Amino acid sequence: MIRSRVHRESVALSAIFLCSYPRCSRRISRLNDDVLLVLIQMLRDDSLRTLKSFSQTCKYLRALAVPVLFSRCRTGIRTPDNEQWRVPRAVFPFIRHVTLHCLCPDADAVQHGRPQWATNVWLCGVLDPPPFFKDGLMHMPHWSSITIKKNMCHRHGVPWTALHAILSVPALRKLRVHGILFAPRRLTPSELFSPASIAPLTSFTYTFGNLLSFDDLPAPSELEALSAVLEAVCGTLEYLELTAASAPLDTLERLRWPRLHTLKIPGRRPQPQLRSYASLFSNMPHLRVLGLELHVKEPLVGLAVPSPSSSPSFPWPELEHLFLPLPLPEDDPMYSQLPSSLHTLSVLCYPHYAQRDEYHVGSCDIKPPRPTSQALETILGQCLASARLTRLEIEYAVPRRPGEDLLGLVVNACPLLEELKLFRYRPDLEPDDPIGASTRAWKPPHELAVRPPPPLSDLSQC
């Protein structure tokens, strides 16, 4: 990651240097537009300011850079002033993504009362787009994505009128709502809508916060609004990410999802999870990514429920990436049915056991269990028999009197492995434990040296 960032910065500096001199500028102009557009996109990903400087070197590069420079539009909304929603018409042809950043001062009105702009303490009083904003979106030929966000998660929500105004723009394909509640008020009869009035979304993300106090979430009204939207777009949706506390699992199980290839549900639920994951998401036959980064407690839930009479079949034959939360039941029959298409398997605690003493974990009354190597060895022994993994993520604690380390199983069962993410906890040693002598002789962490991997050329000669 560091190397790629340094590379992008060197590319940016080299490009600006070349364009600073007439002779070099003529040379770079000989590059075809495809190469220059790749360079421009690299500069955009690195720094908008760098791209702006690059675009000012000549008119030719300026013309190529303008669509990228103005492809993203961001506005912060503080008051109900309609001028904050106004977007210059000159940039309409270039805008692809719009971000609405809620800066409303009423975010703490639930606790302190008397909101300044809203009539309901749960609702934002400034995120109410005027008619000309919706009209402007409809006249942006390349616009298809919008993000509604708030930096700090508060008990503060987007009104349904604002969401419906945005969702009714036909060109919308991607909607992301982050850090702000999703229509936290029951829909009135006048607000009910026809599914045909909602844009055919292909991507929908609603993330609020993985670790929350459940008293902060007006779940029933959120479930109603989320269910209404999901029912309208389930036939076109390809990517879906929902905060676990607000995910309408009954709706997800009931609807059909013919195009969905990615499902992510992070966080924790207010009630214990009783249904198996396969039974909840069996109507998503084309899933390629299933990310269940959940904090779970008793009773343990797995992919399927063991049954002496029958063995359920694996519902996602095209699955490539599977993220499961610990702890898991050890006798799940689907562990041995993972498809050969599976490349990534992640079996981790959420939050990690190493985070048990962090403030944000303790303040939510969460105590991550200590993952045992015996249980994980049993699970991996079944999973690795059929999958052809190139990436593995595991978390476990080494027993005080270990036999063969779990890593030995990984080495033997995953010959194609390219990436290993490991949370491995040493045993809690007693003061007179003979094993403790070698452990206490280790250097402190700040004295340990990190050795970079050898070049690929050296590895090929081994």
C-alpha positions in Angstrom: 0.0 0.0 0.0 2.8 2.4 0.9 4.7 1.5 -2.2 1.6 2.1 -4.4 1.1 5.5 -2.8 4.7 6.5 -3.3 4.4 5.4 -6.9 1.2 7.5 -7.5 2.9 10.5 -6.0 6.0 10.1 -8.1 3.8 9.7 -11.2 2.0 13.0 -10.2 5.2 14.9 -9.7 6.7 13.6 -12.9 3.6 14.5 -14.9 3.5 18.0 -13.6 7.2 18.4 -14.2 6.9 17.2 -17.8 4.1 19.6 -18.5 6.0 22.5 -17.1 8.4 22.7 -20.0 7.3 23.3 -23.6 9.5 20.5 -25.0 8.4 18.0 -22.5 4.8 19.2 -22.9 5.0 18.4 -26.6 6.2 14.9 -25.7 3.5 14.1 -23.3 0.9 15.4 -25.8 2.0 12.5 -28.1 0.5 10.0 -25.7 -3.0 8.8 -26.8 -6.0 9.9 -24.8 -6.5 6.5 -23.1 -3.1 6.7 -21.5 -3.7 10.3 -20.4 -7.0 9.4 -18.9 -5.5 6.6 -16.9 -2.9 9.1 -15.6 -5.6 11.7 -14.8 -7.6 9.1 -12.9 -4.5 8.2 -10.9 -4.0 11.8 -10.0 -7.7 12.1 -9.0 -7.4 9.1 -6.7 -4.3 10.6 -5.1 -5.2 14.2 -4.7 -7.8 16.6 -6.2 -5.3 19.4 -5.7 -2.7 17.6 -7.7 -5.1 16.9 -10.5 -6.1 20.6 -10.5 -2.5 21.7 -10.9 -2.0 19.1 -13.7 -5.1 20.4 -15.5 -3.7 24.0 -15.6 -0.7 23.1 -17.6 -2.3 23.4 -21.0 -5.7 23.6 -22.7 -5.5 20.1 -24.1 -5.0 18.4 -20.7 -7.5 20.8 -19.2 -10.2 19.5 -21.6 -9.4 15.9 -20.7 -9.2 16.6 -16.9 -12.4 18.6 -16.6 -14.8 15.6 -16.7 -12.8 14.0 -13.9 -12.4 17.1 -11.9 -16.1 17.8 -11.7 -17.3 14.2 -11.6 -18.0 14.4 -7.9 -20.1 17.2 -6.3 -20.2 17.6 -2.5 -22.3 20.1 -0.5 -22.7 20.6 3.2 -26.3 21.4 4.4 -26.5 23.5 7.6 -29.7 25.4 7.3 -32.9 25.1 5.3 -31.5 27.7 2.9 -32.3 26.5 -0.6 -29.1 28.1 -2.1 -27.0 25.3 -0.4 -28.7 22.9 -2.8 -27.9 24.8 -6.0 -25.4 23.2 -8.4 -23.9 25.3 -11.2 -25.4 24.3 -14.5 -22.0 24.5 -16.2 -20.9 21.3 -14.4 -24.1 19.3 -15.0 -22.6 17.4 -18.0 -19.7 16.1 -15.8 -21.3 15.2 -12.5 -21.5 11.4 -11.8 -21.7 11.4 -8.0 -23.3 13.8 -5.5 -22.6 13.8 -1.7 -25.0 15.5 0.7 -23.2 16.1 4.0 -25.6 16.8 6.9 -24.3 19.5 9.2 -27.6 20.1 10.9 -27.3 21.6 14.5 -30.4 19.6 15.6 -28.4 16.3 15.8 -28.6 16.2 19.6 -32.2 17.3 19.8 -33.4 13.9 21.0 -31.4 14.5 24.2 -31.7 18.2 24.6 -35.1 18.8 23.0 -36.4 21.8 21.1 -35.0 21.3 17.6 -34.2 24.5 15.7 -35.4 23.4 12.3 -37.3 20.1 12.5 -40.8 19.5 13.9 -39.8 16.0 15.0 -36.8 15.4 17.2 -35.9 12.3 15.3 -35.9 14.0 11.9 -33.4 16.3 10.2 -35.0 19.7 9.4 -32.5 20.8 6.7 -32.2 17.7 4.5 -35.3 18.6 2.5 -34.3 19.1 -1.2 -36.1 21.9 -3.0 -37.8 21.1 -6.3 -35.0 22.6 -8.4 -32.5 20.1 -6.9 -34.4 17.1 -8.1 -34.9 18.8 -11.5 -31.1 19.4 -11.6 -30.4 15.7 -11.0 -32.7 14.8 -13.9 -30.7 17.1 -16.2 -27.3 15.6 -15.3 -26.7 13.0 -18.1 -24.0 11.0 -16.3 -25.3 11.3 -12.7 -26.2 7.9 -11.1 -24.9 7.9 -7.5 -25.7 9.8 -4.3 -24.4 9.6 -0.8 -26.2 11.1 2.3 -23.9 11.1 5.3 -23.1 12.5 8.7 -19.6 12.2 10.2 -20.7 11.4 13.7 -23.5 8.8 14.2 -26.4 10.5 16.0 -30.1 9.7 16.6 -30.8 11.9 13.7 -32.6 10.8 10.5 -33.3 11.6 6.9 -37.0 12.5 6.3 -38.9 10.1 4.0 -39.9 13.0 1.8 -36.2 13.7 1.1 -35.5 10.0 0.4 -38.5 9.6 -1.9 -37.6 12.7 -3.8 -34.1 11.3 -4.5 -35.2 7.7 -5.1 -37.8 8.8 -7.7 -35.1 10.2 -10.1 -35.0 7.5 -12.8 -31.2 7.8 -13.4 -30.3 6.8 -9.8 -28.4 3.5 -9.5 -26.4 3.8 -6.3 -27.6 5.0 -3.0 -25.4 5.2 0.1 -26.7 6.4 3.5 -24.1 6.6 6.3 -24.1 7.8 9.9 -27.7 9.0 9.8 -30.9 7.1 10.4 -33.1 5.9 7.5 -36.5 7.6 7.8 -37.0 7.1 11.5 -40.7 7.8 11.5 -43.6 5.6 10.4 -44.9 6.3 6.9 -48.3 8.0 6.7 -50.9 6.9 4.2 -50.0 9.9 2.0 -46.4 8.9 1.9 -47.0 5.3 0.6 -45.8 4.9 -2.9 -45.8 2.5 -5.8 -42.7 0.4 -6.4 -42.7 1.6 -10.0 -41.9 5.2 -8.8 -38.6 4.1 -7.3 -35.4 4.1 -9.5 -34.0 0.6 -10.4 -31.1 0.7 -7.9 -28.2 -1.7 -8.5 -26.4 -0.7 -5.2 -27.8 0.2 -1.8 -25.7 0.8 1.3 -27.1 1.7 4.7 -24.4 1.8 7.4 -24.9 3.5 10.7 -22.4 2.1 13.2 -21.4 -1.5 14.0 -21.5 -1.1 17.8 -24.5 0.9 19.1 -26.7 1.2 22.1 -30.0 -0.3 21.0 -31.9 2.4 22.8 -30.7 4.8 20.2 -32.4 3.1 17.2 -36.1 3.5 16.5 -36.0 0.1 14.7 -39.7 -0.5 13.9 -40.0 2.7 11.7 -36.6 2.0 10.0 -37.6 -1.5 9.3 -40.8 -0.3 7.6 -39.0 2.2 5.4 -36.2 -0.1 4.5 -38.6 -2.9 3.7 -40.5 -0.7 1.4 -37.4 0.3 -0.6 -36.0 -3.2 -0.7 -39.3 -4.6 -2.0 -39.2 -2.0 -4.8 -35.6 -2.7 -5.9 -35.0 -6.4 -5.1 -35.3 -7.3 -8.8 -32.4 -5.0 -9.9 -30.2 -4.8 -6.8 -26.7 -6.3 -7.2 -24.9 -4.9 -4.1 -26.6 -4.7 -0.7 -25.0 -3.6 2.6 -27.1 -3.1 5.7 -26.4 -2.4 9.4 -27.4 -5.5 11.3 -29.5 -3.7 13.9 -31.8 -2.3 11.2 -31.7 -5.1 8.6 -35.2 -6.4 8.0 -34.3 -10.1 7.9 -37.9 -11.2 7.3 -38.1 -9.1 4.2 -34.7 -10.4 3.0 -35.9 -13.9 3.4 -39.3 -13.3 1.7 -38.2 -11.5 -1.4 -36.5 -12.8 -4.5 -33.0 -11.5 -5.5 -32.2 -12.7 -9.0 -29.2 -10.3 -9.6 -27.8 -9.8 -6.1 -24.1 -10.8 -6.0 -22.9 -9.1 -2.8 -24.5 -9.1 0.6 -22.8 -7.5 3.6 -24.4 -7.3 7.1 -22.0 -5.8 9.8 -22.7 -5.0 13.4 -25.0 -6.7 16.0 -28.7 -7.3 16.3 -30.9 -6.3 19.2 -32.3 -9.8 19.5 -30.5 -13.1 19.4 -30.1 -14.6 15.9 -32.0 -17.9 15.7 -32.3 -18.7 12.0 -29.4 -20.2 10.1 -27.8 -18.0 7.4 -28.6 -20.4 4.6 -32.3 -20.3 5.5 -32.4 -16.5 5.6 -30.5 -15.9 2.3 -31.4 -18.9 0.2 -33.3 -16.7 -2.2 -30.0 -15.1 -3.3 -28.7 -17.9 -5.6 -26.1 -15.8 -7.4 -24.2 -14.5 -4.3 -20.5 -14.2 -4.9 -19.7 -12.3 -1.7 -21.4 -13.0 1.7 -20.0 -10.8 4.5 -21.5 -11.5 7.9 -19.3 -9.4 10.2 -21.6 -9.8 13.1 -21.2 -9.8 16.9 -23.0 -12.9 18.0 -23.9 -14.5 21.3 -25.7 -17.6 22.4 -27.3 -19.5 20.8 -24.6 -20.1 18.1 -25.8 -19.9 14.5 -24.1 -21.3 11.4 -24.8 -21.7 7.8 -27.2 -24.5 8.4 -28.9 -26.4 11.2 -27.7 -30.0 11.6 -30.4 -32.5 10.9 -30.2 -36.3 11.3 -32.7 -36.9 8.6 -31.4 -34.8 5.7 -28.3 -32.8 4.7 -29.2 -29.4 3.2 -27.5 -28.4 -0.1 -25.3 -25.4 -0.3 -27.4 -22.5 -1.6 -24.7 -20.3 -3.2 -22.8 -22.3 -5.9 -21.1 -19.2 -7.3 -19.7 -18.0 -3.9 -16.2 -16.6 -4.0 -15.8 -14.7 -0.7 -17.3 -15.9 2.6 -16.9 -13.9 5.9 -18.3 -15.7 9.0 -18.4 -14.5 12.6 -17.0 -16.4 15.6 -18.1 -18.2 17.6 -19.6 -20.8 15.2 -21.1 -24.2 15.8 -18.7 -27.0 15.1 -21.1 -29.5 13.5 -22.5 -27.4 10.6 -23.0 -29.8 7.7 -22.3 -27.1 5.1 -18.7 -26.7 6.1 -17.9 -29.7 3.9 -20.0 -28.4 1.0 -18.2 -25.1 0.2 -17.9 -24.7 -3.6 -14.6 -24.9 -5.4 -15.2 -21.3 -6.6 -14.5 -20.1 -3.0 -11.3 -18.1 -2.9 -11.6 -16.2 0.4 -12.7 -17.6 3.8 -12.8 -15.3 6.9 -13.6 -16.7 10.4 -13.1 -13.8 12.8 -14.6 -12.3 16.0 -16.4 -9.0 15.7 -15.2 -7.0 17.4 -11.8 -8.8 17.7 -10.9 -10.3 21.0 -7.9 -7.9 21.1 -10.4 -5.0 21.2 -12.1 -6.2 24.3 -10.6 -3.4 26.5 -11.3 -0.6 24.0 -13.7 2.1 25.2 -16.2 1.9 22.4 -16.5 -1.9 23.0 -17.0 -1.7 26.7 -19.4 1.2 26.6 -21.8 -1.0 24.5 -21.6 -3.8 27.0 -19.9 -6.1 24.6 -17.4 -8.8 25.7 -15.8 -10.6 22.8 -15.3 -14.3 23.6 -11.8 -15.8 23.6 -11.7 -17.9 20.4 -10.4 -21.4 20.9 -8.1 -23.2 18.6 -9.8 -26.5 19.1 -13.2 -25.3 17.7 -11.5 -23.4 14.8 -9.5 -26.5 13.9 -12.6 -28.6 13.7 -14.3 -26.0 11.5 -11.3 -25.5 9.2 -10.8 -29.2 8.9 -14.2 -29.4 7.2 -14.0 -26.2 5.2 -10.6 -26.6 3.7 -11.4 -30.1 2.4 -13.4 -28.7 -0.6 -12.4 -25.1 -1.0 -9.5 -23.9 -3.1 -8.5 -20.8 -1.0 -6.1 -18.1 -2.0 -7.0 -15.9 1.1 -7.7 -17.0 4.6 -8.5 -14.9 7.8 -8.6 -16.7 11.1 -8.6 -15.7 14.8 -7.8 -18.1 17.7 -6.0 -18.4 21.0 -3.1 -20.9 21.5 -3.8 -23.3 24.3 -1.5 -23.4 27.3 -0.3 -26.8 26.4 -0.4 -26.8 22.6 0.1 -29.8 20.4 0.5 -29.2 16.7 -0.2 -25.5 15.9 -3.2 -24.7 13.8 -0.9 -23.1 11.2 0.3 -26.6 10.3 -3.2 -27.5 9.1 -3.4 -24.3 7.1 -0.1 -25.0 5.3 -1.0 -28.5 4.4 -4.6 -27.8 3.4 -4.2 -24.6 1.4 -1.4 -25.1 -1.2 -2.8 -22.1 -3.3 -2.8 -19.7 -0.4 -1.5 -16.2 -1.3 -2.7 -14.1 1.7 -3.1 -14.9 5.4 -4.7 -12.6 7.9 -4.0 -13.9 11.4 -5.2 -12.9 14.9 -3.3 -15.3 17.1 -3.3 -14.9 20.9 -0.6 -16.4 23.1 -1.7 -18.4 26.2 -2.2 -16.8 29.6 0.9 -18.2 31.4 1.3 -18.6 35.1 4.4 -17.0 36.8 6.0 -20.4 37.4 5.1 -21.9 34.1 8.3 -23.3 32.5 7.1 -22.1 29.0 7.1 -18.6 30.3 10.9 -18.3 30.4 11.2 -18.3 26.7 8.3 -15.9 26.3 9.7 -13.4 28.8 13.0 -13.5 26.9 11.5 -12.0 23.8 12.4 -8.5 22.9 9.8 -5.7 23.6 7.7 -5.0 20.5 9.4 -1.6 19.9 12.8 -3.4 19.5 11.6 -6.0 17.0 12.7 -5.4 13.4 10.4 -5.9 10.5 12.1 -7.7 7.6 10.6 -7.0 4.2 9.9 -10.1 2.0 12.6 -11.0 -0.5 12.2 -10.0 -4.1 10.3 -12.3 -6.3 13.4 -13.1 -8.3 15.1 -14.4 -5.1 12.0 -16.6 -4.3 12.1 -18.1 -7.7 15.6 -19.3 -7.1 14.8 -21.1 -3.8 
